[in-house]
Amino acid sequence: MSMSYPFVAIPDDAIPTASESLLQHALTTYASETNKVASVWRRFGDGDLTFRPHPRSSTVGDIVKHQLLSERRFFGEFIGTPEPAPGDVLPAALTIASAVDRVAELARARLAHLAPKRSEWWLARVPFFDVERERIWVFWRRVLHTAHHRTQLTVYLRMLDRAVPATYGPTADERWEGADPTNSVGAAGRK
């Protein structure tokens, strides 16, 4: 049995086909990362939006808002996708459900814009804060930034004694037959 997710915000059949097959992994990965974000966010309740594990830590709501706003900035300012005005990014009433819906809605629009782009567009150098980077570099930097904040929230889930969803493989809370995590020297040596 393979890994299956109980919730998928962007199903495989909704991921557009890239104009160049070499670029398909970027679209597929972005959709997958959006699904992982949605899966983690859905483990919180609306009452958890104010939770913070330490007075200097961000709240769950702060991280959710940052994800939506900073992803808009990365894609709009640096990558060059059409984006809503900053004031229109956050849901009118921030709830877990409205945030999950919004992150998926924004990602679907970005996927549609990115799919027809050719390698020349992806490899063009663009401003990134105070330097220039290839557009594809900025894209992958965004994916990593998203993974960082998703990981913050999985730690928050554990601190709240909530189940942590499987995102890259089994967790202490979610396993499946055939999963083969690399937790030993022997597993690392398999070919």
Secondary structure, 3 states (H helix, E strand, C coil): CCCCCCCCCCCHHHCCCCCCHHHHHHHHHHHHHHHHHHHHHCCCCHHHHHCCCCCCCCCHHHHHHHHHHHHHHHHHHHHCCCCCCHHHCCCCCCCHHHHHHHHHHHHHHHHHHHCCCCHHHHHCEEEECCEEEEHHHHHHHHHHHHHHHHHHHHHHHHHCCCCCCCCCCCCCCCCCCCCCCCCCHHHHCCC
